[in-house]
Amino acid sequence: MTIQSLFLVTLVVDDYDRAKAFYCGALGFDCLQDELQPEGKRWVVVKPRGGAMVGDGAAFLLAQAANETQRAAIGNQTGGRVGFFLKTDDFARDHAAMLAAGVRFLEEPRHEVYGTVAVFADPYGNSFDLIQHAAGQTP
């Protein structure tokens, strides 16, 4: 078996348009797909800029919660841990732009041996690292 890549991760949200506004507005992601599906559902795929294809790095499938079990998972899909990691080539630029767009950082930027990093949260409480790897530290 040869696994080629992880290309799509489901992120349970309360509302398609609210989530799309945050990810495509405040974070500057590209909306790759927004298609109506049966029963009022939508197929909404958003991805950080830098790759135009769904298979070119991971993207989020924004999935509106359809029941109580799914609603309970909103914002806590990784049990309170940082679950998502956004790599940048210019931490200062992207950190400033995200602050200006109203993104809520949970800490001040810090410098670690592996790079510069700061944790932020989406509107639901999911935690993300914004990280610029130090030279020679790219995973």
C-alpha positions in Angstrom: 0.0 0.0 0.0 1.2 3.5 -0.9 -0.5 6.4 0.8 0.1 9.5 -1.3 -1.1 12.4 0.8 -3.6 13.7 3.3 -5.7 16.1 1.3 -8.9 16.8 3.2 -9.9 17.1 6.9 -13.4 17.5 8.1 -14.0 20.5 10.4 -17.5 20.5 12.0 -18.9 24.0 12.2 -22.2 25.6 13.2 -22.9 27.4 10.0 -21.3 27.1 6.5 -21.3 30.9 5.8 -19.9 31.9 9.2 -17.1 29.4 8.9 -16.4 30.3 5.3 -16.2 34.0 6.2 -13.6 33.3 8.9 -11.4 30.9 6.9 -11.6 32.8 3.6 -11.9 36.3 5.1 -9.8 36.5 8.3 -7.3 33.8 7.4 -7.2 34.4 3.6 -7.9 30.8 2.6 -9.1 30.1 -0.9 -12.6 28.6 -1.3 -12.0 25.7 -3.7 -15.5 24.4 -3.8 -19.0 25.5 -2.5 -21.6 23.2 -4.0 -25.1 22.4 -2.9 -25.8 18.8 -1.9 -29.0 17.0 -1.1 -31.0 17.7 2.1 -29.7 21.3 2.4 -26.1 20.3 2.8 -23.1 21.9 1.0 -19.7 20.7 0.0 -17.5 23.5 1.1 -13.7 23.1 0.8 -11.3 25.8 1.9 -7.5 25.7 1.8 -4.6 28.0 2.7 -3.3 29.9 -0.3 -0.2 28.4 -1.9 -1.7 25.4 -3.8 -4.6 25.5 -6.2 -5.6 21.9 -6.2 -7.5 20.0 -3.4 -4.8 17.3 -3.5 -1.9 19.8 -3.2 -1.6 19.8 0.7 -4.4 19.5 3.2 -7.7 21.4 2.9 -10.7 21.6 5.2 -14.1 20.3 4.4 -16.4 22.6 6.4 -19.3 20.4 7.6 -22.3 22.0 9.2 -23.3 20.0 12.3 -26.5 18.0 11.6 -27.3 16.6 15.1 -26.5 17.0 18.8 -23.4 14.7 18.7 -21.9 16.8 15.9 -22.8 20.1 17.6 -21.1 18.9 20.7 -17.8 18.4 18.7 -17.7 21.9 17.4 -14.6 23.6 18.6 -13.4 20.5 20.5 -12.5 18.1 17.7 -9.0 17.5 19.1 -9.9 17.5 22.8 -8.5 20.9 23.6 -5.1 20.3 22.0 -3.6 22.3 19.2 -4.9 20.3 16.3 -4.0 22.3 13.2 -0.7 23.8 12.1 -0.4 26.6 9.5 3.1 27.1 8.1 4.2 30.5 6.9 7.3 31.9 5.2 6.9 35.3 6.9 5.6 35.0 10.5 5.6 38.8 11.2 3.6 39.6 8.0 1.0 36.9 8.5 0.6 37.5 12.3 0.1 41.2 11.7 -2.5 40.6 9.0 -4.4 38.0 11.1 -4.5 40.4 14.1 -5.8 43.2 11.8 -8.5 40.8 10.6 -9.6 40.1 14.2 -8.1 36.7 14.7 -7.8 35.9 18.4 -4.3 34.8 19.4 -4.1 32.9 22.7 -0.5 33.9 23.3 2.2 36.2 22.2 4.6 35.0 19.5 7.5 32.9 20.9 10.8 31.8 19.5 11.6 28.1 19.9 14.5 26.1 18.5 12.2 24.9 15.7 11.0 28.4 14.8 8.6 31.2 15.6 5.1 30.2 16.7 1.9 31.5 18.2 -1.4 29.7 19.0 -4.6 31.2 17.8 -8.2 30.0 17.8 -11.0 30.0 15.2 -14.4 31.3 16.2 -15.3 27.8 17.5 -12.3 27.4 19.8 -10.3 25.0 17.7 -6.6 25.8 18.3 -4.0 26.4 15.6 -0.3 27.1 15.5 0.9 29.7 13.1 4.5 28.7 12.6 7.6 29.8 10.6 10.2 27.1 10.9 13.8 28.0 11.6 16.3 27.3 8.9 16.9 23.6 8.7 13.9 22.7 10.9 11.2 22.2 8.3 9.5 18.8 9.1 
